[in-house]
Amino acid sequence: MTSKEYIDMAEKYLVHTYNKFKIVLEKGDGVHLYDVDGKEYLDFASGIAVFALGYNNKEFNDAIKNQVDKLIHTSNLFYNEPASIAAKKVVDVTGLKKVFFTNSGTEAIEGAIKMAKKYAYIRDGHTDHEIIAMEHSFHGRSLGALAVTGTKKYREPFEPMGGVVRFATYNDIDSVKKLINDKTCAIILETVQGEGGIYPAEESFIKEIRKICDEKDIVMICDEIQCGMGRTGTMLAYEQYGIKPDIVTMAKALGCGIPVGAFVAGEKTCESLVPGDHGTTYGGNPLATAAVSTVFDIFEKSDILENVVEVSAYFEEQLDKIVEDFDNVTARRGKGLMQGLVLTTPPSETINKCLENGLIVISAGSDVLRMVPPLVITKHDVDEMIRILRIALA
Ligand SMILES: *Cc1c(COP(=O)(O)O)cnc(C)c1O
């Protein structure tokens, strides 16, 4: 079949919820992807901040293949080896107490919200608790996760959704304080906003939220589904702010392409969900947790964080030069290997020109070009990306 035939077939049979780029990807190797016609692309999107290890990592692939031959699924009615091992690794990395594995980021958000609500319910017996979320936030597409997603266009057609959610302005602590009342049970925020346009939290903002949550016994939830797993130079971005949330949500690079998410809870809330409160058929199955465990092993062995710190300094420098050199690029925002360029022209135009020239980048918000490459990129890859980006922007 030709790539046009695959595209036509997909458009005929798949629900049209995405305006896809007209490329049929076939395989990947390292930081490169290849389409069915053999064209090579340098990948600065990694499947939306997922494939941290780069494609076709032998150790990762072998671990998954071994697990496939051993045991793929058991349900959570039984214990399995990979889940126990991965759970310890996730808990150790987050500095929290207990983890619940899910199949996606969205489900991690659902679970985190349920845990926060249950915590508040145990405390005061009320069922009318409120959540504070942030404008321009993105937490997922299910009704619960959508309810705390601050971008109106994602949420509005599906309203009303369960529970009261109030939206504060990101990085504006007074806007948060104004919304707090006796019913507030949780404050949820991305440590670095991704989908909304790559906005890192300011240190004072995060620290104040931590303080308020301690004082008022509110559950602080950091969504690190996109910015976690080393992307900003530390395993969790909140490490750089000197705080720990009560619950952190993870997914995306957690399984490096094997669908898996997690919500991880500290002392305060980790015992509030009990048998009967929550569950999943697939979540934490041996295949998914073998992937998680292997991701952590490879991260450690390859000193991936060191690479992120080193390359991202160079990456930022080069992007700042682009901001200086092009009138249609007005700013750079980001942390580590999660970077955005603010454009005065529609990002899709630049993205399509990059694709023509063999570079994959994506957008965030309405005016941001988003770059979330595999965490194994080198300075040479940055140079190549910049070369193509300059052609595309010119
Ligand atoms: C991607 C994302 C989600 C949703 O994760 P899915 O795996 O798509 O359900 C939630 N929060 C943030 C910050 C994300 O980037």
The ligand as an SDF file (V2000), in Angstrom:
LIG
                    3D

 15 15  0  0  0  0  0  0  0  0999 V2000
   -0.4970   14.4220   28.1700 C   0  0  0  0  0  0  0  0  0  0  0  0
   -0.9040   15.0070   29.4510 C   0  0  0  0  0  0  0  0  0  0  0  0
   -1.9880   14.4980   30.1880 C   0  0  0  0  0  0  0  0  0  0  0  0
   -2.8620   13.3870   29.6750 C   0  0  0  0  0  0  0  0  0  0  0  0
   -2.1730   12.1940   29.4930 O   0  0  0  0  0  0  0  0  0  0  0  0
   -2.7650   11.0470   28.5310 P   0  0  0  0  0  0  0  0  0  0  0  0
   -1.7760    9.9390   28.6540 O   0  0  0  0  0  0  0  0  0  0  0  0
   -2.8860   11.6350   27.1750 O   0  0  0  0  0  0  0  0  0  0  0  0
   -4.0890   10.6580   29.0810 O   0  0  0  0  0  0  0  0  0  0  0  0
   -2.2480   15.0560   31.4200 C   0  0  0  0  0  0  0  0  0  0  0  0
   -1.4940   16.0520   31.9100 N   0  0  0  0  0  0  0  0  0  0  0  0
   -0.4520   16.5690   31.2360 C   0  0  0  0  0  0  0  0  0  0  0  0
    0.3780   17.6560   31.8370 C   0  0  0  0  0  0  0  0  0  0  0  0
   -0.1360   16.0770   29.9730 C   0  0  0  0  0  0  0  0  0  0  0  0
    0.8960   16.6040   29.2820 O   0  0  0  0  0  0  0  0  0  0  0  0
  1  2  1  0
  2  3  1  0
  2 14  2  0
  3  4  1  0
  3 10  2  0
  4  5  1  0
  5  6  1  0
  6  7  2  0
  6  8  1  0
  6  9  1  0
 10 11  1  0
 11 12  2  0
 12 13  1  0
 12 14  1  0
 14 15  1  0
M  END
$$$$
